[in-house]
Amino acid sequence: MIETVFQISVLRLWNSKQELLLTFAVPILFFSIFAMIFSRGVGEGTAQVKVSFIDDDRTEISAAVIRSTCEQPDIERVTGVGKTTDQWPIDALARTVISRFGAGVVVHIPAGFSQQLSRAQSPSITVLNEGTDPIGRQIVHAGLTQAVASQFSQMPAGPSVSFAGTSTLGVAAERRQRGQVQLESRNVFASNKHHPKIAMYAAGIAVMFLLFSANGAGASLLEEREAGTLDRLLNSQLSVSQLLIGKWLYITTLGFLQLLAMFAWGQIAFRVELAGHVPGLLIMSLASSAASASFAMP
């Protein structure tokens, strides 16, 4: 009897070509709209940024830059983790710090930073992040730039920044320009991925749509009641439990297929990488569909 309820629901959907088209066109449209919204950074906050520092320079100047950066009111320092090694390159170390210590941004000051700054060169600092807070990354950029400029302004102008035939103001401007820090920003979790932000929000988009879809499919019981179909089904040998299980199985299968269509479209149109995550996608899609179908049951 459960199979009969399931077959009736499938045939009902199959015989309504318009409903069948909307069943698989709506999730694709839904995914596209929210993917474009989230890819433009909607809903990003401006909370205090948690920053961890990896100091490979280990000098008074680098320590002063770190202290000055942490004095910014929007920056909260997270416990540091020493320096990089052959076993722990910067990307692996940054991923560990972000995952274990809850840092949103990891700042790497390389060896030789102080020497470059003292020679009025443009030192480089790498800002590694997990890709969800671009505003926080900009706050860290501003804090680092200000801290490096403050340290550079306190250094005496040696021969390396003196230029013949140049006025005192020109030398000062040249010195400030050469002492500006170069900031390299990199997402350590998605440096080799396309559109990592869309991939991050894809699961939330899918579950949100699934709840709407399951709610709509569950409303078919109300339609059958109004049409008198439900009374005829209950007057047969079909029990209420069998009816609900059949409906649940149908809604679960429909939601599972809609999620597969949604993610397949995400891979084609938005280059969300799913090739190496097919088993996990199938398991989570089936589990999410089953849970959403349970919510849709009266």
C-alpha positions, -999 to 999 in steps of 0.1 A, spaced: 0 0 0 29 24 7 42 17 -28 8 25 -42 7 59 -25 42 66 -37 32 56 -73 1 77 -72 21 108 -62 47 102 -89 20 97 -116 2 128 -104 34 149 -108 43 132 -141 9 139 -157 11 176 -148 38 188 -171 36 223 -159 41 212 -123 69 189 -133 87 217 -151 84 241 -121 96 213 -98 130 213 -113 132 249 -127 124 266 -94 154 251 -75 177 262 -103 163 297 -103 164 298 -65 200 287 -64 210 312 -91 194 342 -73 209 335 -39 243 326 -53 245 359 -71 234 377 -39 259 360 -16 287 363 -42 284 401 -38 288 400 -1 253 407 12 248 404 49 284 407 60 290 421 95 315 445 110 321 427 143 355 427 160 380 408 140 400 380 156 436 381 144 465 357 150 501 367 142 528 344 130 561 363 134 590 348 115 610 380 119 612 379 157 626 415 161 616 445 182 602 462 151 580 433 141 568 430 177 560 467 178 540 464 145 520 436 161 513 456 193 504 487 173 480 467 151 463 451 181 456 486 196 430 491 169 395 489 186 381 466 159 409 440 162 411 413 189 443 393 191 441 355 193 470 335 209 498 331 184 515 299 175 552 305 170 568 304 136 567 284 104 589 253 99 595 228 71 568 206 86 544 235 91 544 259 61 524 291 64 492 278 47 490 247 68 498 266 99 472 293 91 445 267 85 452 251 119 451 284 137 418 294 121 402 260 128 414 255 163 417 290 178 388 306 160 409 333 143 393 350 113 426 364 100 462 352 103 489 377 97 523 363 86 553 386 91 582 370 71 618 368 81 638 399 70 608 422 74 627 446 97 657 448 75 636 457 45 618 484 65 651 498 79 665 501 43 634 520 32 622 492 10 587 480 7 583 450 30 556 424 24 531 409 49 508 381 41 472 382 54 456 348 53 418 344 59 390 319 57 371 339 31 339 348 49 346 383 62 361 407 36 353 437 58 374 422 86 402 417 62 401 453 51 402 464 88 433 443 93 449 458 62 443 493 75 456 485 109 488 469 95 494 498 71 491 523 99 513 502 123 541 498 97 539 535 87 542 545 124 573 523 129 589 535 97 584 572 106 604 566 138 634 553 119 662 578 110 666 587 74 699 571 64 719 575 32 697 549 15 669 574 13 689 605 3 685 616 -33 707 642 -49 689 673 -62 658 665 -43 642 688 -18 636 678 18 599 674 12 606 653 -18 630 630 1 604 626 29 577 618 3 600 593 -15 609 577 18 573 573 28 564 558 -5 593 533 -4 585 523 31 549 514 24 540 478 33 529 454 6 499 433 18 492 400 1 457 386 9 449 349 4 421 325 13 439 295 27 408 272 24 399 280 -12 430 293 -28 426 268 -56 388 268 -58 364 288 -80 338 310 -63 345 297 -27 319 320 -12 291 305 -33 303 270 -23 302 280 13 266 292 11 254 264 -12 243 241 17 223 269 33 207 278 1 198 242 -6 183 236 29 163 268 28 148 258 -6 142 223 6 120 235 35 98 255 10 96 226 -14 87 201 13 60 224 27 45 227 -7 45 190 -14 30 183 20 1 205 12 -11 179 -13 -28 161 16 -51 192 19 -58 192 -18 -67 155 -16 -90 161 13 -108 189 -5 -112 168 -36 -125 138 -16 -96 116 -26 -84 113 10 -117 99 23 -117 72 -4 -81 63 4 -89 60 41 -120 39 35 -99 13 17 -74 -11 33 -49 18 35 -40 29 71 -31 64 81 5 53 89 9 38 54 -5 69 38 19 92 57 49 69 50 41 69 14 38 106 13 70 110 32 88 87 8 76 107 -21 85 141 -7 120 127 3 126 114 -32 114 146 -48 135 168 -25 166 146 -31 162 149 -69 157 187 -66 189 190 -46 208 170 -71 195 193 -99 203 224 -79 239 213 -72 245 201 -107 234 236 -119 257 252 -94 286 232 -108 277 241 -144 268 277 -140 288 288 -109 317 263 -110 310 249 -75 334 220 -73 316 188 -65 336 162 -84 355 151 -53 325 153 -29 299 131 -46 295 106 -17 291 133 8 267 152 -14 245 121 -18 245 113 19 238 148 31 212 154 3 193 123 13 195 131 50 184 167 45 155 156 22 143 130 47 144 155 76 126 182 56 100 157 45 93 149 82 86 186 89 61 187 61 40 158 76 9 170 95 
